[in-house]
């Protein structure tokens, strides 16, 4: 009986996807948030509560039909911290 329980438990845990944590910008300094974007090139950051977005170092991390739009996020030490860019679709002048 114990063997069956262990086997079922192992399969249950193996089949469960654990949520991956993402850095939360309001909990970190502006410099730490900016450094994460610079070091990774592109990263998903939580911006408070259940909101998040993908931030990039420069246009090279966007798709060919996207442009890089400047992005600010809330940080522990400032309400508006420039961390890099968000990739936006469409021509720049129509946004």
Backbone as a ProteinNet text record, in pm:
[ID]
protein_1_A
[PRIMARY]
XXXXXXXXXXXXXXXXXXXXXXXXXXXXXXXXXXXXXXXXXXXXXXXXXXXXXXXXXXXXXXXXXXXXXXXXXXXXXXXXXXXXXXXXXXXXXXX
[TERTIARY]
81.8	0	86.9	191.7	281.3	348.6	385.6	451.4	358.4	231.2	134.1	116.4	108.9	92.7	212.5	332.4	453.6	456	418.2	415.8	314.8	195.1	93.1	137	198.3	247.8	356.6	447.6	556.3	501.7	405.6	346.7	265.6	200	122.4	211.9	325	417.2	488.3	518.6	588.5	498	369.4	276.8	234.2	265.9	225.8	332.2	293	387	391.2	507.8	522.9	536.5	471.5	479.2	620	670.3	801.8	786.8	869.4	866.4	936	891.9	958.1	991.6	1100.5	1134.8	1021.8	988.8	885.2	951.5	926.3	994.2	969.1	847.6	827.7	910.1	956.5	1033.9	1184	1227.3	1369.7	1401.8	1527.8	1570.1	1563.2	1560.1	1557.7	1682.2	1797.5	1922.6	1920.9	1865.2	1858.7	1766.4	1653.9	1561.8	1627.4	1692.5	1759.9	1871	1947.2	2056.7	2005.7	1890.1	1831.7	1801.5	1748.1	1717	1846.7	1943.5	2070.7	2143	2146.4	2220.3	2155.4	2021.5	1951.2	1915.4	1910	1868.4	1718.1	1647.5	1501.4	1460.8	1366.7	1325	1180.9	1108.7	974.2	985.3	930.5	932.4	789.8	764	636.2	635.6	523.9	517.5	421.9	378.2	289.3	166.8	133.5	16.4	32.5	-66.2	-62.4	-22.8	31.6	70	217.5	247.1	385.2	398.7	523.5	549	690.1	715.8	848.5	923.1	1042.6	1124.7	1251.8	1297.8	1414.8	1519.5	1644.2	1756.7	1754.8	1721.6	1719.8	1633.6	1619.9	1533.7	1570.4	1695.3	1738.4	1665.8	1598.8	1524.9	1376.5	1339	1201.5	1193.5	1071.2	1051.2	1067.8	1083.9	1115	1006.9	880.6	772	735.9	823.5	800.3	903.5	870.3	963.7	979.8	1085.5	1113.8	1056.4	965.5	900.3	956.1	1002.7	1059.4	961.8	1015.7	931.4	979.4	883.5	909.3	825.8	882.1	812.5	825.3	736.1	753.1	867.4	948.2	1058.5	1051	1128	1127.9	1168	1261.5	1315.7	1264.1	1178.9	1123	993.7	895.5	769.1	778.3	874.5	891.7	1039.1	1072.6	1210.9	1222.7	1309.6	1333.3	1416.4	1359.8	1430.8	1476.6	1421.9	1455.5	1337.6	1299.5	1195.5	1097.6	978.7	880	870.5	853.1	834.7	688	664.6	528.8	511.8	393.1	363.1	322.8	347	300.3	401.9	369.9	460.2	464	578.7	600	507.9	485.5	409.8	259.4	207.1	63.1	22.6	115.2	81.9	35.4
-119	0	126.4	125.6	240.6	264.4	155.1	164.7	230	195.4	253.1	401.7	436.6	576.4	660.3	609.2	680	696.8	592.9	599.2	702.3	701.2	799	941	957.2	1089	1138.4	1049.5	1085.9	1127.6	1052.1	1087.4	1215.4	1236.6	1358.9	1481.2	1473.1	1585.5	1607.6	1499.7	1511.5	1574.8	1552.6	1605.9	1748.6	1799.1	1933.8	2033.4	2132	2237.3	2342.2	2369.2	2470.6	2606.3	2705.2	2840.1	2895	2952.1	3012.9	3154.6	3186.4	3321.2	3417.5	3541.3	3642.9	3758.2	3828.3	3942.6	4045.4	4097.2	4198.7	4335.6	4424.3	4553.4	4638.1	4638.6	4723.3	4678.7	4555.6	4503.7	4526	4572.1	4587.4	4732.7	4767.7	4903.9	4925.1	5051	5085.5	5030	5044.9	4997.1	4845.4	4771.5	4625.1	4583.5	4652.9	4622.5	4650.7	4764.7	4802.6	4703.4	4662.7	4568.2	4432.9	4390	4262.7	4266.6	4379	4392.4	4396.7	4475.2	4485.6	4351.8	4279.4	4153.1	4042.9	4040.5	3933.5	3968.4	4094.1	4134.7	4142.8	4042.1	4040	3960.3	4014.7	3949.1	3987.3	3895.5	3923.8	3965.5	4083.2	4135.1	4156.7	4122.8	4155	4302.6	4369.6	4513.6	4549.8	4450.3	4473.7	4385.3	4320.8	4232.5	4119.2	4106.1	3999.3	4052.4	4172.2	4228.4	4203.9	4188.5	4164.5	4206.3	4218.2	4252.2	4207.7	4203.8	4168.2	4296.5	4308.4	4426.3	4385.4	4470.6	4439.5	4549.5	4511	4603.6	4700.1	4648.1	4730.7	4663.9	4728.7	4683.3	4544.4	4503	4373.2	4255.7	4278.1	4172.1	4172.1	4259.7	4265.6	4191.9	4158	4098	4203.9	4160.9	4253.9	4359.2	4329.3	4425.2	4502.5	4501.6	4572.5	4683.7	4779.7	4884.1	4884.4	4944.3	4950.3	5079.9	5066.3	5179.2	5193.4	5311.3	5328.1	5282.4	5216.5	5160.3	5202.9	5244.1	5278.4	5187.8	5148.2	5060.5	5118.5	5079.7	5121.3	5042	5107.6	5041.5	5078.5	5008.9	5032.7	5176.9	5232.1	5363.5	5477.2	5446	5551.4	5502.6	5591	5547.5	5522.7	5586.1	5565.4	5544.2	5420.4	5380.8	5335.1	5399	5355.7	5227.2	5117.8	4988.8	4944.8	5003.6	4962	4989.5	4889.1	4908.1	4791.6	4817.4	4714.1	4706.5	4588.3	4572.1	4597.4	4687.6	4721.6	4689.8	4645.4	4611.4	4733.5	4725.5	4828.3	4939.6	5029.3	5140.5	5237.2	5289.8	5377.8	5500.2	5558.4	5682.4	5663.7	5539.3	5515.1	5484.4	5475.4	5436.6	5552.1
0	0	0	78.3	85.5	-49.3	-115	-245.1	-348	-346.3	-438.8	-409.5	-283.8	-244.8	-289.3	-271	-312.5	-464.6	-536.7	-682.8	-730.8	-674.2	-712.7	-679.4	-566.7	-526.1	-620.8	-657.2	-748.4	-884.8	-938.6	-1067.6	-1057.6	-947	-928.1	-925.2	-857.6	-850.9	-983.2	-1053.1	-1181	-1286.5	-1276.3	-1374.6	-1346.7	-1229.8	-1192.7	-1234.8	-1310	-1350	-1239.8	-1191.6	-1089.5	-1157.2	-1101.6	-1158.7	-1141.3	-1247.4	-1239.5	-1187.4	-1089.7	-1036.2	-1131.1	-1131.4	-1211.5	-1118.5	-1145	-1060.5	-1061.5	-945.2	-930.8	-919	-1014.1	-1016.2	-891.9	-832.3	-715.1	-593.1	-593.5	-480.4	-497.1	-613.6	-644.2	-676.4	-662.5	-695.3	-846.6	-885.5	-1027.4	-1097	-1033.3	-1093.1	-1112.5	-1016.6	-1028.9	-1143	-1157.8	-1268.1	-1402.7	-1413.2	-1538.4	-1571	-1470.5	-1491.7	-1539.6	-1490.4	-1535.3	-1685.1	-1730.8	-1873.7	-1954.9	-1909.1	-1982.1	-1988.9	-1878.7	-1872.2	-1955.6	-1959.8	-2030.4	-2174.5	-2206.2	-2340.1	-2351.2	-2306	-2301.8	-2178.1	-2102.3	-1978.6	-1946.8	-1884.4	-1836.9	-1691	-1660.7	-1524.6	-1476.9	-1352.6	-1290.6	-1256.2	-1282.6	-1257.9	-1145.4	-1070.8	-957.4	-966.6	-856.5	-855.1	-954.3	-1042.6	-1142.7	-1281.1	-1288.6	-1417.4	-1446.1	-1572.5	-1614.9	-1760.8	-1803.9	-1943.8	-1979.2	-2107.4	-2158.7	-2191.5	-2139.2	-2160.7	-2232.8	-2323.2	-2404.1	-2392.4	-2418.6	-2413.1	-2532.1	-2651.1	-2771.6	-2878.1	-2990.6	-3100.1	-3153	-3136.5	-3190.1	-3124.2	-3012.7	-2944.6	-2982.1	-3074.2	-3123.9	-3257.3	-3298.2	-3428.8	-3536	-3660.5	-3769.2	-3790.1	-3757.1	-3778.3	-3651.6	-3552.8	-3427.6	-3409.4	-3327.8	-3290.2	-3138.7	-3090.2	-2946.6	-2889.9	-2795.1	-2730.9	-2589	-2548.8	-2414.7	-2305.2	-2202.1	-2096.4	-1958.3	-1877.3	-1737.8	-1649.9	-1535.7	-1441.4	-1300.4	-1210.2	-1071	-1007.4	-928.6	-858.1	-710.4	-629.6	-485.8	-452.4	-528.2	-496	-584.3	-680.9	-767.4	-832	-848.7	-909.2	-1059.5	-1128.5	-1271.8	-1302.4	-1333.7	-1359.4	-1505.2	-1581.3	-1719.6	-1716.5	-1768.1	-1766.7	-1904.4	-2008.5	-2144	-2234.2	-2311.2	-2411.8	-2411.4	-2465.5	-2495.8	-2647.2	-2700.5	-2844.6	-2876.9	-2968.8	-3010.5	-3158.4	-3195	-3334.7	-3414.2	-3542.3	-3633	-3654	-3745.5	-3771.8	-3654	-3627.6	-3513.9	-3517	-3633.6	-3643.2	-3628.9	-3629.4	-3613.2	-3470.7	-3380.6	-3244.4	-3160.6
[MASK]
+++++++++++++++++++++++++++++++++++++++++++++++++++++++++++++++++++++++++++++++++++++++++++++++

